[in-house]
Amino acid sequence: MSESNTNANTNNVTPRSKRASVILTPEKKLTALMLRAVIFAGAITWKGLNQLVNVYLVAIVGWTPLTASYLWMIMEVVRIVCGALVGDFIDRVKIHKYTILVTVAVLKIVSGVCMMYSTAFGVMVFKSIIDGIVDVSFLPTATAMTLGVVGKTRFHSKVVAWNNIVEMLGLSVGVAIFGFVSYATWPDVNKSFALFIASGLSMLVCIFFMLKDTDGDTRSDVVDHRLARGRSVIISRVSRLQSARNLQDVIELDSDDEGDDEKDILMVKRRALQQEQASSHAPDEEEDTQADAEPSASASMGGLGYTQVMTYRQMYADPKRRRSLIFLSLVIFTFHLANSSTAPLLGQYMAINTVDPRSGLPIMTGLILTNTLSKAATNWALSNDRAAKIGYNKVLLIGSAALCTRLILISAFVNYFDNFWALGATQVLDGIGGGSVGLMVQLCSHLLSRRTGHFNLNMSIMTTWNYLGGMLGHILGSAIATEKSYEVAFPVLACFSVLPGLLSFGISMPDLKRID
């Protein structure tokens, strides 16, 4: 095929305004919609509403902050032990991703039954174990399935951010309902925990519709489970006998979800060149490809196959990837070391110092709503490629700076000003910090796992550091508040809050402008 013909084919291309190499069929659109519905339903009781439960046990039941922190510690231990194992399991399974979601829904129902009928320490320990299992299983599975449905470019540009927005809106609805019901049913606050049962049942309904197609048949093959684990589609094979002039046009891999107008034109150029090469391809030419024998699975995307699943040794042999994953883990650990106990301690402090004990849970409800809506706004601000334009490292710095500023302000308010409205307003900074870092955990984990086949494993390792930092931070903050005072606890946490920003400079992100 001549160069003029190639150009002619290119000129006949009608530019598309949307990313379209991974074609979102009606089935894929329905699955993506139902995944968001599942995330919304599950987020209604996100993390077992542990902050509200914590305030309930301390301010109403009469537990000490340190005793209540034991439940948080148990939940974090379960997350630490199970996190990486569950992530590796999610990478390996296909239809059982749906089984995980069903199990999570059932466990939420069991958790609600426990809270409605007893606040005995043993029962609360059992609930904490359930909450830990749910937390390490639910969002990682939903995130992996989302990646397998929409492809990596949509995943990075907007889908993860919008999933997080849906999650925050679900939590907002949940805590608003819980706060209203707990205030209306005082002192029988335990009736409010029926919300867990409603959340689990809603998830089961959404999963049922996700598995049924328009004809009523069972449908489970919409999710591309190879993309869901971080593998990439190969759209061209590089011949070792190719001229250097053409090499730059066909070397690109990882094109499961191309970009906008100019990238669509580049795709046509590449495909035209591939056809030209195929017509003159000698049968004895040696080809260098990383594809599996799975061409049919990627045929709908114009691909030749998928990149191989790396061994763990191969994945961590890259020094830049290894170093970046280590520093990302440390950023996440130190961020949650300083942040995890701040909101519960703030809620306890305000609930204990309020005149009407009946207002304790509504106060915590207001704090959580402020936080979640701020997180949703932060994720919206970083969607549509805005996070990539800012730079992932800079987003981590923004989140770390918001945490540090928040703890400095809280320390000043509780020691010198004691203004409840000002204290509550600091939750906006928590939303900015938590929203920025939470989004980066998902996007950076994927970016550093591209073409390895171990995305969910690496993301689970990152969240395990999250849980470890959260567990130690909660024990630290609660112990200081119990043995000393809240006025001492917040300044100590503020000292730790400078670490995430410093450690973020050790992360080297791949260039987002490169397709491969």
N, C-alpha and C positions, 0 to 999 in steps of 0.2 A: 504494500500500500504506500502510495507516495505521500510526501509531506503536504502537498496541496490538498489531497483528499482528506488527510487528517485535519487540516485547518478548516476545510469545508464542513466536516462533521462537527467540529467544535463550534463553528459559527451558527449551526442550526440548533444548538442547544437552547432550550428555553430556560432561563435562569429561574431557580426556585428560591423562594424566600425562607424556606424552612429546611432544617436538616432532615435528610430523607434517605440515607443509605441503608439504615435499619428501618424498613418500612413498618409503620405502626398500623397493622391490620386491625379490623374491628375487634378481633379476639384479643390482640395485644392491648388495645386501648381499654377494653373492658377489664382486662387483668390489672393494668396499671391503676385504673380507677378503683377497683375492688381492693387492691393493695393499700391505697390511700385510705379507703374506708376502714380496713382492718387496723391500720396504724391509728386512725382517729379513735376507733372504739377501744383499742388497747391502751391508748394514752390517757383515757379518762381516769384510769387508776395507775398512772405511770409510776414505776418504782414502788408500787404498793402504797402510794400516797404517804411515803415514810415521814416526810416533814410534818404533815398533819397528825399522823399517828404519834410521832415523837412529842409534839406539843400536847396532844390529848393525854398521853400517859403521864407527863410531867405536871402540867397545869391543872388537870382535872382528876386523874386517878391518884396522883400523889407520888409518882416515882421520882427519884433523883435524876438529874441530868446524866450522871455517870451510869446508873443502872439502865436508863433508856438507851444509852450509847452501846450497850452490850448487844442489843438487838440489831443495831446498825452494823456492828462489827461482825456478827454471825452472818448477816446477809452478804457483806463484803467478802468474807472468807469463802462462802459458797461461790460467789462470782469469780474469785481468784482461782479457785480449784477447777471450776468447770469452764471458765471462759475460753481458753485456748483449745480445749478438747472439743467444745461445742463448735467453735469456729472451723476447726479441721473437719469435723463431721459435716458441717454445712457445705464445705467445699466438695465433699465426696458424694453426697446424696443428690437425688433428683426428685422423685415423687415424694420422698419423705420430708422435703421442705414443707409441704402442706401438712404432713403429720405433726411436725414441730409446732406449727401455728395452732392446730387443733388442741394439742397438749397444753399449750400456753393458755388457751381460752378456758379449758377445764380447770387448770390450776388456779386461775383467777376466781372462778366460782368457789372453789374449795377455800381459798384465802378469805373471801367475803363471809362464808359461813363461820369460819373460825372467829373472826372479829365480832360478829354479831352476838355470839353466845358466851364469850369468855375473854377476859384480859389477864388470865393467869400467865405466869412467866413461861411455863412450858408450852402453852398454846401459842404465845407470842413468838417463842423460838421457832416453833413449827411453821408459823406464818412467814417468819423471816427467811427460813430455808426455801420456802416456796417462792417468795419474792425474788430471791437471788437466782433461782433456776429460770424464772420467767424473764428476768432482765437480761441474762446472757443469751437467751434463745430468741426472744421476740424480735427486737429491732435488727440484729444482725441477719436474721433470716429474711425479714421483709426488705432490708437493704440489698441483699444479694439477689433476691428475686427481681427487684426493681432494675438492677443493673442488667440482668438477663433479659428483661423485656425491652428496655429503651435504648441500650447501647451506651458506650462510655462517654461520647460527647454530650449527649443530652444529660447523662448522669452528672457530669461535672458542671455543665453550664447552668442548669436550673432545677433538675428533678430532685436531687438530694435536698437542696434548699427548700423547695416547696413541700417535700415530705416532712421536713423538720417543722415548717410552718403549720402543716396539718396536725403534727404531733403536739405542738404547743397549743393550738386551738382546742384539741381534744382534752388536754390537761386543764386548760382554762375552764372548759365546760364542766369537767369533773369536779374541780375544786369549788367552783361556784355553786354547783348543786349540793356538794357536801357541806359547804359553809352555811347555806340557807337551811338545809334539812337539820343540821346539828343545832342551829340556833332555834329553829321552830320546835324541835322535839326535846329540848333541854328539860331535864337532865338525862333523858334516855338517848344519849348521843350514839350509842352502839347501833341504833337502827340505821344510821347514815351509811354504815358499811355494806348495806344491801347494794350500794353502787357497784361494788366489785362483781356481784352476781350479774347485774345488768350489763356490765362491760364484757364479761365472758360470753354471755348469750349473744350479744351484738356481734362479737367477733365470729362466732360459729355461723351466724346467718350470712355474714359477708364472705366467709370462706366457702360456704355452700354455693353461693352464686358465682364465685370465682372459678369453681370446678365444673360448672354447668355451662354448656354452650347454648346457642339459641334454639337448637333442636332438642334440648334436654339430655343430650348424651354427656358422659363424663369427659372432661377436657383437662389434661395435665401437661401438655407438651408446648404450651405457649411460651414458657420461660426457657430461654437458651441457657442451659445449666453450665455450658462451657464458658460463656461470657460472664455468667454469674460468679464464677470462681476466679476471674481475672485473666483468662486467656484472651488471645486476640485473633482476629480473622486475618489471614494472609490474602492480600488481593493481587499479589504478583510474585512470580518466581524469578530469582536472579540467576541468569546463566553466567558461568565463569568465562564463557567465550564472548560475552557481550562487549561491545565497544564502550570505552569510558564516556563517550559523548552521551549515550543513552542511559547510562547507569543511574544518574540522578533522577531520571523520570520513572524508574520502576523499582527502585530499592525500597520504597516505603512499604512497611507492613502496617498492621494494626489499624485498618480502615473500616472498622465495623460500623462507624457512624460518622460520616463526613460532615463538613461544615457547610457554609453558605454558598452564595453565587459563584465566587471565583474558585472555590474548591470543587464545586460540581463540574466546572469546565475542565479543571485539572484531572478529574476522574475520567472524563471522556477522552482526554488526550492519552492518559495512561492505558485505557482499554483499547483505544485505536492502535497504540504501539504494541500492546500485547497480541492483538490479532495479526499485525504485521509480522511479529516474531514467530507466532505459531505457524503461519503459512510457510515460513522458510526455516523452521526448526529442524536441524539435523537429528536423526534418531539416536546418535551416539554422543550427543552433548551431555555433559555432566551438569546436573542442576544442584544448586545449593538451596535447600528449603527447610523450614522448621515445621512444616505441616504434618499433621497426623493423617491417617487414611480416613478422613472424615469430610470429603469434599461436598457430599450431598447436604450436610448439615448447614453449610455456609453458602450454598448455591444461591439462595434467595437474596444474599447480600453481595453477589458478584465476587465471592471469595473462593479461594482454592483450598481452604482448610483452616486449621487452627494451630497456633503455636503450641509446642510441646509443654507439658507440665514439668517444670523444673524440679529437681530434687532439692531438699533443704540445703544441702551443701552448695549446689549451684546458685541458689537464690541468694544466699548470704556471702558468697565468694566475692561479689562486687563490693569493694571497700566503700564507695560513696553511698550505696544503698544501705549497707550495714551500719555505717556511721550515722546516717540520717535517721534510720529507724531507732537507733539507740537514743539519740538526742530528742527525737519526737516522743519517745517513751518517757524520758526524764521531764520534758515540758509538761506532759499530761499528768505525771505523778505529782510534781510540785504544785501545779495549778490546783489540783483537787485536794492536796494536802492543806493548802491555805483556804480553800473555798468551801469544802464539804460541810463543815460544821457551822459556817457563818450564818446561813439562813435559819437552821434550827435554833441556834443560840439566840439569834435576834428575835425569833418568834417567842421563845421561852421568856426572854427578858421583857418583852412588851406585854405578854400575857400575864406574867407574874406581877408586873407593876401597874396593871390596869385596875380600876376600881371595881368593875363588874367582871367576875370570873367567867360569866356566860359569854363575854365578848372575846375570850381567848382564841377560840377556833376561828371565828370570823376575822380577827386580826391577822392570823396566819394565812387565812384564805386570801385576804387582800394583798399580803406580801407575795404569795405565790402567783396571783393573777398579774400583779405588776411585773414580776420576773418573766413569766411565760409570754405575756404580750410584748414585752421588750425583746425577748428572744425571737419571737415571730417576726417583729419588725427588722431585727438585725439580719435574719436569714433572708428576708425579702430584699434588703439593701444589698446583700451579697450575691443574689441570684442573677440569672441572665449574663453570666460571664464576668460580672463585676468583681468577684473575688479573684478571678484569674488576672484581670487587668490591674488590680491593686497589688497582687502578689501574695501567695499563700504565707510566706514568712512574715510579711507585713501584717496580715490579718491576725496571725498568732500574736504579734507584738501588740496590736490594738486590744485583743482580748486580755492579754496579761496586764497592760496598763490600766484597763478598766477595773480589773480585780484589785490591783494595788491601790488605786484611787478610792475605791469603795471601802476597803478596810481602814484606810487612813481616816476617811470621813466618819465611819461608824465609831472608831476609837475616840475621835474628838467629840462626837455627839454624846456618847454614853458617859464620858468623863466630865464634860464641861457644859453641854447645852441641854441634853435630855429632852429633845423635841421629837415626839413620836412621828409627826408628819415628815420631818427631815430624815429620820431613820428609815421610814417606809420608802421614801423616794430613792434611797440608795439601791433599792432592788432594780431600778432601771439600769444601773451600771452592772449589776449581776447578770441581767439579760444580755447586755452587750458583750460582756466577757464570756459567759457560758455559751451564748449563741455563736460567737466567733470561733472559739476553741472546739466546741462540739461539732460544728460543720467541718472544721479542718481535720478532725480525727478521721472522718469518713473519706474526705477527698484526698488527704495526704496519704492515708493508708492505701487507697487504690492507686494513686500516682506512683508510689514507691513499690507497688506490687504488680505493675503492668507486665503482662506477658509471662508471669511466673506461674499462674494457676493456683496461687495461694493467697488471694486477696482477703478472704474471710478469716483465714488463720492469722494474718498480720493485723487485721483490724481487731480481732479478738485479743491479740497480745497487747495492742495499744489500750483497749478498754480494760484489760486486766491491770495494767499500771494505773488506770483511772480508779479502779476499785481499791487497789492497794493504797493509793494516796488518800482516797476517800475514807477508808477504814482508819488509817493512822491519824488523819486529820480530825476525824470526828472524835476519836478517843482523846486526842491531845486537847482539843478545844473544850470538850465536856469535862475532862479531868481538871483543867485549870479553872473552869467556871465553878465546879463543885468545891475544890480545895481552896481556891482564892476568891475570885469574883468574875462576873461578866466584864467588869471594867478593866480587868487584867488580861482576860482571854483574847479580846479583839486586838489589842496592840501586839501581842505575841504572834498572832496569825498574820498581822500586817507585815511583820518582819520576813515571814516566809514568802509573801506574795511577790517579792522582787525577783525570785529565782526563775520562774517560767520565762520571763522576757529575756533574761541573760542567756539561758540555755537554748533559746530558739535560734540564736546566731550560729549554732552548730549544725543546723539542718540545711542540706543542699537539695533543693527541689529540681527535678528535671524541667527543661524548658517547655512550658505549656504551648508555645507557638509551633512546636514540632508535632506533626501528626504521630510519628512513631515514638 
